[in-house]
Amino acid sequence: MVKIRIKPKIVAQERQRETREIQEECCDEIQNLRCEMEMMKTAMDEMRRHMNEMQLQLKLQNGRHSHDGRCARAYSNSDSCDRLKCDGDKSAASDFSEWASGLELTLHDLEAMFESSDVIEWASKFIVADLNQRSGHPYPLCAIKGSRNELLMYDKCAWKKMTDQEFASTIVNKMFKKLLAVFTAWKNENYNRILTSEHFSTLYHSNYARILSFNENASKLKTKLFHMLL
């Protein structure tokens, strides 16, 4: 007859304690590894950012964004785009914030928008024409040659890459507010015609919808403007 020896309870408890300790050590190691990976990822992102900034500075210094020192195009009344030559002194560029804050739209600009088939095409031409009229040379806004649709802005005495958020807040939102204001003035002036004339009623409703959708086309406007500034 085989005798079964019952293990003391204290031995079982000891093994359970050891098992818990091993599990806790493993969890700590996993947590430490995760922390190290996050730190490495952050360091790599920081290195990439510095590399991008260095490459951007090299492009500016070597004039790679324009082989003959020209950094933008001017939109003329003849619908042709002529390059403006920079004088080599980038500090001579106008300040972007000053230019953007001075954006103004007139009734003539609104009527040009009415006649355009594409509001983004109209907006791009308006911006470049305004740059040509109000800013110094070079423009405070330039396209980075070789990129997909990256823009540079000259702000606070330095060139820097414009983010999508900066483009939306400084150009798109400002133009939207100015466009809505001049459109409201036009509506008030032609209120009776809008009520009684089918032509003015159609003009009002169709262009009101175009203006309301203007803010939703920031990416399209940036790409269009990028190609016009190359």
Contacts in CASP RR format, 6 or more apart in sequence:
PFRMAT RR
TARGET T0000
AUTHOR 0000-0000-0000
METHOD contacts of the structure
MODEL  1
MVKIRIKPKIVAQERQRETREIQEECCDEIQNLRCEMEMMKTAMDEMRRH
MNEMQLQLKLQNGRHSHDGRCARAYSNSDSCDRLKCDGDKSAASDFSEWA
SGLELTLHDLEAMFESSDVIEWASKFIVADLNQRSGHPYPLCAIKGSRNE
LLMYDKCAWKKMTDQEFASTIVNKMFKKLLAVFTAWKNENYNRILTSEHF
STLYHSNYARILSFNENASKLKTKLFHMLL
56 144 0 8 1.000
56 161 0 8 1.000
58 64 0 8 1.000
59 65 0 8 1.000
59 144 0 8 1.000
60 90 0 8 1.000
60 152 0 8 1.000
60 159 0 8 1.000
63 69 0 8 1.000
64 145 0 8 1.000
65 71 0 8 1.000
65 142 0 8 1.000
65 143 0 8 1.000
65 144 0 8 1.000
65 145 0 8 1.000
65 146 0 8 1.000
65 152 0 8 1.000
66 83 0 8 1.000
66 86 0 8 1.000
66 145 0 8 1.000
68 83 0 8 1.000
68 85 0 8 1.000
69 85 0 8 1.000
69 86 0 8 1.000
69 88 0 8 1.000
70 83 0 8 1.000
70 84 0 8 1.000
70 85 0 8 1.000
70 86 0 8 1.000
70 138 0 8 1.000
71 84 0 8 1.000
71 86 0 8 1.000
71 138 0 8 1.000
71 139 0 8 1.000
71 142 0 8 1.000
71 152 0 8 1.000
72 83 0 8 1.000
72 84 0 8 1.000
72 131 0 8 1.000
72 138 0 8 1.000
72 139 0 8 1.000
72 141 0 8 1.000
72 142 0 8 1.000
72 143 0 8 1.000
72 229 0 8 1.000
73 81 0 8 1.000
73 82 0 8 1.000
73 83 0 8 1.000
73 84 0 8 1.000
73 128 0 8 1.000
73 228 0 8 1.000
73 229 0 8 1.000
73 230 0 8 1.000
74 81 0 8 1.000
74 82 0 8 1.000
74 83 0 8 1.000
74 84 0 8 1.000
74 128 0 8 1.000
74 129 0 8 1.000
74 131 0 8 1.000
74 132 0 8 1.000
75 81 0 8 1.000
75 125 0 8 1.000
75 128 0 8 1.000
75 129 0 8 1.000
75 132 0 8 1.000
75 228 0 8 1.000
76 82 0 8 1.000
76 132 0 8 1.000
81 128 0 8 1.000
81 228 0 8 1.000
84 132 0 8 1.000
84 137 0 8 1.000
84 138 0 8 1.000
84 139 0 8 1.000
85 137 0 8 1.000
86 92 0 8 1.000
86 93 0 8 1.000
86 137 0 8 1.000
86 138 0 8 1.000
87 137 0 8 1.000
87 138 0 8 1.000
90 138 0 8 1.000
90 154 0 8 1.000
90 159 0 8 1.000
91 157 0 8 1.000
92 136 0 8 1.000
92 137 0 8 1.000
92 138 0 8 1.000
93 135 0 8 1.000
93 136 0 8 1.000
93 137 0 8 1.000
93 138 0 8 1.000
93 139 0 8 1.000
93 140 0 8 1.000
93 154 0 8 1.000
93 159 0 8 1.000
94 134 0 8 1.000
94 135 0 8 1.000
94 136 0 8 1.000
94 139 0 8 1.000
94 140 0 8 1.000
94 154 0 8 1.000
95 140 0 8 1.000
95 154 0 8 1.000
95 155 0 8 1.000
95 156 0 8 1.000
96 140 0 8 1.000
96 141 0 8 1.000
96 153 0 8 1.000
96 154 0 8 1.000
96 155 0 8 1.000
96 170 0 8 1.000
97 155 0 8 1.000
97 156 0 8 1.000
97 170 0 8 1.000
98 140 0 8 1.000
99 130 0 8 1.000
99 131 0 8 1.000
99 134 0 8 1.000
99 135 0 8 1.000
99 140 0 8 1.000
99 141 0 8 1.000
100 170 0 8 1.000
100 171 0 8 1.000
100 174 0 8 1.000
101 174 0 8 1.000
102 134 0 8 1.000
103 130 0 8 1.000
103 171 0 8 1.000
103 174 0 8 1.000
103 175 0 8 1.000
103 178 0 8 1.000
104 178 0 8 1.000
105 126 0 8 1.000
105 175 0 8 1.000
105 178 0 8 1.000
105 179 0 8 1.000
105 181 0 8 1.000
105 182 0 8 1.000
106 182 0 8 1.000
107 182 0 8 1.000
107 185 0 8 1.000
107 186 0 8 1.000
109 126 0 8 1.000
109 182 0 8 1.000
110 179 0 8 1.000
110 182 0 8 1.000
110 183 0 8 1.000
110 186 0 8 1.000
112 122 0 8 1.000
112 126 0 8 1.000
113 119 0 8 1.000
113 122 0 8 1.000
113 123 0 8 1.000
113 179 0 8 1.000
113 207 0 8 1.000
113 210 0 8 1.000
114 203 0 8 1.000
114 207 0 8 1.000
116 122 0 8 1.000
119 210 0 8 1.000
119 211 0 8 1.000
119 213 0 8 1.000
119 214 0 8 1.000
119 217 0 8 1.000
120 217 0 8 1.000
120 220 0 8 1.000
120 221 0 8 1.000
120 224 0 8 1.000
121 224 0 8 1.000
123 175 0 8 1.000
123 214 0 8 1.000
123 221 0 8 1.000
123 224 0 8 1.000
124 221 0 8 1.000
124 224 0 8 1.000
124 225 0 8 1.000
124 228 0 8 1.000
125 228 0 8 1.000
126 175 0 8 1.000
127 171 0 8 1.000
127 175 0 8 1.000
127 225 0 8 1.000
128 225 0 8 1.000
128 228 0 8 1.000
128 229 0 8 1.000
131 139 0 8 1.000
131 140 0 8 1.000
131 141 0 8 1.000
138 154 0 8 1.000
139 229 0 8 1.000
140 153 0 8 1.000
140 154 0 8 1.000
140 155 0 8 1.000
141 151 0 8 1.000
141 152 0 8 1.000
141 153 0 8 1.000
141 154 0 8 1.000
141 162 0 8 1.000
141 229 0 8 1.000
142 151 0 8 1.000
142 152 0 8 1.000
142 153 0 8 1.000
142 154 0 8 1.000
142 159 0 8 1.000
142 229 0 8 1.000
143 150 0 8 1.000
143 151 0 8 1.000
143 152 0 8 1.000
143 225 0 8 1.000
143 226 0 8 1.000
143 227 0 8 1.000
143 229 0 8 1.000
143 230 0 8 1.000
144 150 0 8 1.000
144 151 0 8 1.000
144 152 0 8 1.000
144 161 0 8 1.000
145 230 0 8 1.000
149 222 0 8 1.000
149 223 0 8 1.000
149 226 0 8 1.000
150 161 0 8 1.000
150 162 0 8 1.000
150 226 0 8 1.000
151 161 0 8 1.000
151 162 0 8 1.000
151 167 0 8 1.000
151 222 0 8 1.000
151 225 0 8 1.000
151 226 0 8 1.000
151 229 0 8 1.000
152 159 0 8 1.000
152 160 0 8 1.000
152 161 0 8 1.000
152 162 0 8 1.000
153 159 0 8 1.000
153 160 0 8 1.000
153 162 0 8 1.000
153 166 0 8 1.000
164 218 0 8 1.000
164 219 0 8 1.000
164 222 0 8 1.000
167 218 0 8 1.000
167 222 0 8 1.000
168 215 0 8 1.000
168 218 0 8 1.000
171 221 0 8 1.000
172 214 0 8 1.000
172 215 0 8 1.000
172 218 0 8 1.000
172 221 0 8 1.000
173 215 0 8 1.000
175 214 0 8 1.000
176 211 0 8 1.000
176 214 0 8 1.000
176 215 0 8 1.000
179 211 0 8 1.000
179 214 0 8 1.000
180 211 0 8 1.000
183 207 0 8 1.000
183 208 0 8 1.000
183 211 0 8 1.000
187 194 0 8 1.000
187 204 0 8 1.000
190 200 0 8 1.000
190 204 0 8 1.000
193 200 0 8 1.000
194 200 0 8 1.000
194 201 0 8 1.000
194 203 0 8 1.000
194 204 0 8 1.000
195 201 0 8 1.000
END
